[in-house]
Amino acid sequence: MKLIVMTKPTFFVEEDKILANLFDEGLDDLHLNKPGSSPMYSERLLTLLGEDRWSKITVHHHFYLKDEYKLRGIHIDDAFTEAPSGYKGNITRTCHAISELKETKKHANYVFLQSIFDSQTVASEKQSFTAEELKEASRQGLIDKKVFALGGMNLDNIKYAKDLGFGGVVIAGDLWNRFDIHNELDYKALLQHFVKLYKIIN
């Protein structure tokens, strides 16, 4: 299984240090997702992270960053929006329905299926599928190594995703909720939790 970390939707002071430490601990696929933000903040974060980490980063917005910083690829947050004209390189996507998986997988390096459980980051994003619907999708081969579980994924339900045949999980709130960006400077608990996640996946 593959472990993907999605950034917090907002930028914060210690972010580059935390992400650098996550890469040092084994992270090899980061999704830079900062909806509604100015691209200059993403540029600054990428510069701080350094050139040796850019090939492990997929960007969700401001797709020009992919070529400018030699990033791994771009992520389109649905199954239907066309890639930028003339774009060549890795593309990943988010599917919001099981019915979208079959076709979308053909034209993507991998896809996220959202939301497997209630989001731990965005309160309005609730579980989208029943256990039976997911089992049936697994039986039909729609869930496979190219489909990653997104939404409420944590240390306790990774095995559930693995048993269904997901190729990976996307971790966001389970990690970032362990660090208060407004009141804390010590992010050891966050790093220790990542190490636990990494060990289970690997």
Secondary structure, DSSP 4 states (H G I P E B T S, - for coil): -EEEEEPPSS--TTHHHHHHHHHHTT---EEE--TT--HHHHHHHHHHH-GGGGGGEEESS-THHHHHTT-SEEEESSSSSPPPTT--SEEEEEESSGGGHHHHHHTSSEEEEE-SS--SS-TT----S-HHHHHHHHHTT-SSTTEEEESS--TTTHHHHHHHT-SEEEESHHHHTTS-TTT----HHHHHHHHHHHHHH-
